[in-house]
């Protein structure tokens, strides 16, 4: 095992919008940092976001990440392509390792995000990049306005999400992944009241020239302009949880108003934290956490 460098002021794990913003702040504070990233930011999935402040005509996820990266590197923030496999704390110092190298610092900002669960569908990545499958109704429900929108979710929650999307289109349908929860007369009355057509779970989902095609065990196929799967996400909080950080029932980390976890010196920002999973929120988290880390460190007069 080799040390990639001597003791840093702060390690940042994850180079999505949150991690790169934190790096920009700390580099401008003239702190000694390193960003460790495996290249799998959730933002890379975005075909074009019109929900990111400052980009009224939209910006692709990879282009946005490139801008954040260039901004951080402009101030000398080093970014290392690697996947951190273990995170330990020895004598008040965090030790991150990829199995070959180690990085050490008394402070660490975790910006590892979540991994979306996607439907069983051939060429699903292509469907996401084409905007046929969308993973965030808050981000781009507006982009699907007046389209035929399908919501794929368990019966217990599908109507809640379908009703939310009625903000953007009159043509919203519910595709029930299962019959969990009570699907009784009141449930069906609610669907009718809010104008939601209900379908069973599709046997197959596929791309078509009309968008997304849903085939069922019985009946005609259904063609959707946009499909919103509500299948949840896997929170990438394992490194912090192994250190004893508090988390909720889905794995999101608990933090205080300064984005500090229950482990001293460990901060968490972005989607790995309980709250609204939005780029603008993640950037705000980063500003708060980076400023808190800077203030905890000894003064560094030039």
C-alpha positions in Angstrom: 0.0 0.0 0.0 1.4 3.4 -1.0 0.5 6.9 0.2 -0.6 8.9 -2.8 0.4 12.0 -0.9 1.1 13.4 2.5 -1.6 14.7 4.8 -4.3 16.8 3.1 -6.6 19.3 4.8 -9.7 17.6 3.3 -10.6 14.7 1.1 -13.6 14.9 -1.3 -15.1 11.7 -2.5 -17.2 12.2 -5.6 -17.0 14.6 -8.5 -20.5 15.4 -9.4 -21.8 19.0 -9.0 -21.7 18.8 -5.2 -18.1 17.4 -4.9 -16.7 19.7 -7.6 -18.3 22.8 -6.0 -16.8 21.9 -2.7 -13.4 21.4 -4.4 -13.7 24.9 -6.0 -14.5 26.5 -2.7 -11.7 24.8 -0.8 -9.2 25.4 -3.5 -10.1 29.1 -3.5 -9.6 29.0 0.3 -6.1 27.8 -0.5 -6.6 24.5 1.3 -4.7 21.3 0.4 -7.3 18.9 -1.0 -7.8 16.0 -3.4 -11.0 14.8 -5.2 -11.4 11.1 -5.6 -13.9 10.1 -8.2 -14.9 6.9 -10.1 -16.6 8.8 -13.0 -20.2 7.7 -12.3 -21.9 10.9 -11.3 -25.7 10.7 -11.6 -25.6 14.0 -13.6 -24.0 12.2 -16.6 -27.4 10.7 -17.4 -29.0 14.1 -18.0 -29.8 14.6 -21.8 -30.5 18.3 -21.3 -31.4 20.0 -18.1 -33.5 23.2 -18.2 -33.8 23.1 -14.4 -30.2 24.2 -13.7 -29.9 27.9 -12.9 -27.9 29.8 -15.4 -28.7 27.6 -18.4 -32.1 28.8 -19.7 -31.6 27.0 -23.0 -30.6 23.7 -21.3 -27.3 21.9 -20.7 -26.3 18.3 -21.1 -25.2 16.5 -18.0 -21.7 15.7 -19.3 -21.2 19.3 -20.5 -22.3 20.6 -17.1 -19.9 18.2 -15.3 -17.1 19.4 -17.6 -17.8 23.0 -16.7 -17.7 22.2 -12.9 -14.5 20.2 -13.4 -12.8 23.0 -15.3 -13.9 25.5 -12.7 -12.4 23.5 -9.9 -9.2 22.8 -11.8 -8.8 26.5 -12.6 -8.0 27.0 -9.0 -5.7 24.0 -8.7 -8.0 21.3 -7.3 -6.5 17.9 -8.1 -8.9 15.2 -9.3 -7.9 11.6 -9.2 -9.8 9.0 -11.2 -10.3 6.0 -8.8 -12.9 4.2 -6.8 -12.5 4.4 -3.0 -13.1 0.9 -1.6 -12.4 1.5 2.1 -12.6 4.5 4.5 -11.1 4.3 8.0 -10.5 6.8 10.7 -7.2 6.5 12.6 -6.1 8.9 15.3 -8.6 11.6 14.1 -7.5 11.2 10.5 -9.6 9.8 7.7 -7.8 7.2 5.5 -9.3 6.5 2.1 -8.0 3.6 0.0 -8.6 2.3 -3.5 -6.7 -0.9 -2.6 -3.4 0.3 -4.0 -3.1 3.9 -2.6 -4.1 5.8 0.4 -5.1 9.4 1.0 -5.3 11.0 4.4 -6.9 14.1 5.9 -8.6 15.2 9.2 -11.7 16.2 7.3 -13.6 14.5 4.6 -16.6 15.5 2.4 -18.7 12.7 1.0 -20.5 13.5 -2.3 -21.1 10.0 -3.6 -24.8 10.5 -4.5 -27.3 7.7 -5.5 -27.6 5.2 -8.2 -31.1 5.2 -9.8 -32.9 1.9 -10.3 -34.0 1.7 -13.9 -36.6 -0.5 -15.6 -35.8 -3.8 -17.3 -35.7 -2.4 -20.8 -33.4 -3.0 -23.7 -31.3 0.1 -24.5 -32.4 1.9 -21.4 -29.4 4.2 -21.4 -30.3 5.3 -25.0 -33.9 5.8 -23.9 -32.6 8.1 -21.0 -30.4 10.1 -23.3 -33.2 10.5 -25.8 -35.6 11.8 -23.0 -37.9 8.8 -23.5 -37.2 7.5 -20.0 -36.8 10.3 -17.4 -35.6 9.8 -13.9 -36.6 13.1 -12.2 -40.0 14.6 -12.5 -39.0 17.6 -10.5 -36.1 18.2 -12.9 -37.9 17.8 -16.2 -41.6 17.2 -15.7 -41.9 20.5 -17.5 -40.1 19.1 -20.5 -42.8 16.4 -20.9 -45.6 18.9 -20.8 -48.7 17.9 -22.9 -47.1 14.6 -23.7 -48.4 11.1 -23.0 -46.7 10.3 -19.7 -46.5 6.9 -18.1 -45.6 6.4 -14.4 -44.2 3.0 -13.6 -44.4 2.4 -9.8 -45.8 0.2 -7.2 -49.6 0.6 -6.7 -49.1 2.1 -3.3 -47.4 5.2 -4.6 -48.1 5.3 -8.4 -51.1 7.7 -8.0 -49.2 10.2 -5.9 -46.6 10.5 -8.6 -49.1 10.4 -11.5 -51.1 13.2 -9.8 -47.9 15.3 -9.5 -47.3 14.9 -13.2 -50.8 16.1 -14.0 -49.3 19.5 -13.4 -47.7 19.1 -16.8 -50.0 17.0 -18.9 -53.6 15.9 -19.0 -52.5 12.6 -20.5 -50.9 10.7 -17.6 -51.3 7.0 -17.1 -50.3 4.7 -14.2 -48.5 1.4 -14.8 -48.6 -0.7 -11.6 -45.5 -2.6 -10.9 -47.4 -4.7 -8.4 -50.5 -4.6 -6.3 -48.8 -3.7 -3.0 -51.0 -1.6 -0.9 -54.8 -1.5 -1.1 -56.2 -1.2 -4.6 -59.8 -0.8 -3.5 -62.7 1.2 -4.7 -61.5 4.4 -3.1 -58.1 4.0 -4.8 -59.9 3.6 -8.2 -62.2 6.5 -7.5 -59.2 8.6 -6.8 -57.6 7.6 -10.1 -60.8 8.5 -12.0 -61.2 11.8 -10.1 -57.7 13.0 -11.0 -58.0 11.7 -14.6 -55.4 8.8 -14.4 -55.9 5.7 -16.6 -54.6 2.6 -14.8 -52.8 -0.3 -16.5 -51.2 -3.4 -15.1 -47.5 -4.1 -15.1 -46.2 -4.3 -18.6 -44.6 -7.6 -19.8 -42.1 -5.7 -21.9 -40.9 -2.1 -22.3 -39.1 -1.1 -25.5 -38.0 1.9 -27.5 -40.1 2.7 -30.6 -40.3 5.5 -33.1 -43.2 6.8 -31.0 -41.2 6.8 -27.8 -41.7 4.0 -25.3 -43.8 1.0 -26.1 -45.4 -1.0 -23.3 -46.7 -4.5 -24.1 -49.1 -6.3 -21.8 -50.2 -9.9 -21.3 -53.6 -9.0 -22.7 -54.7 -6.2 -25.0 -53.1 -3.7 -27.3 -49.7 -2.1 -26.7 -49.5 1.3 -25.1 -47.3 4.0 -26.6 -45.9 6.7 -24.3 -43.9 9.8 -25.2 -42.2 9.7 -21.8 -41.9 7.1 -19.1 -41.1 8.0 -15.5 -40.0 4.9 -13.5 -40.4 5.4 -9.7 -38.3 2.5 -8.6 -36.2 4.2 -6.0 -32.4 4.6 -5.9 -29.5 3.0 -4.0 -27.9 5.6 -1.7 -24.1 5.4 -1.9 -23.5 6.0 1.8 -21.7 2.7 2.7 -18.4 4.4 3.3 -19.9 6.7 6.0 -22.1 4.1 7.5 -19.1 1.8 8.0 -17.7 4.6 10.2 -20.9 4.7 12.3 -22.5 7.7 10.7 -26.3 8.0 11.3 -28.6 7.3 8.4 -32.3 6.9 7.7 -34.3 3.9 6.6 -33.2 4.3 2.9 -29.5 4.9 3.7 -29.5 8.7 3.4 -27.1 10.4 5.9 -28.2 12.6 8.7 -26.4 15.9 8.8 -26.7 19.2 10.8 -27.1 22.7 9.4 -23.4 22.7 8.4 -23.7 19.4 6.6 -21.7 17.6 9.4 -22.6 14.0 10.0 -22.6 12.3 13.3 -18.9 11.4 12.8 -16.5 14.2 13.7 -14.9 15.7 10.7 -17.1 13.9 8.2 -19.4 16.0 6.0 -22.0 14.8 3.5 -23.5 16.7 0.6 -25.8 16.2 -2.4 -28.1 13.2 -3.0 -26.4 11.1 -0.3 -28.1 13.4 2.2 -31.8 13.2 3.0 -33.7 15.9 1.1 -34.5 17.2 -2.4 -32.2 15.6 -5.0 -31.5 18.6 -7.1 -28.2 20.1 -8.6 -29.0 23.5 -7.1 -29.5 21.9 -3.6 -26.3 19.9 -3.9 -24.3 23.1 -4.8 -25.7 24.8 -1.8 -24.7 21.9 0.4 -21.2 22.1 -1.0 -20.8 25.8 -0.2 -21.9 25.2 3.4 -19.7 22.2 4.0 -16.6 23.6 2.3 -17.0 26.8 4.4 -17.4 24.8 7.5 -14.3 22.7 6.9 -12.3 25.9 6.2 -13.4 27.4 9.4 -12.5 24.3 11.4 -9.0 24.2 10.0 -6.2 26.4 11.5 -5.8 29.8 9.8 -3.7 29.8 6.7 -2.4 33.3 6.2 -0.4 33.9 3.1 
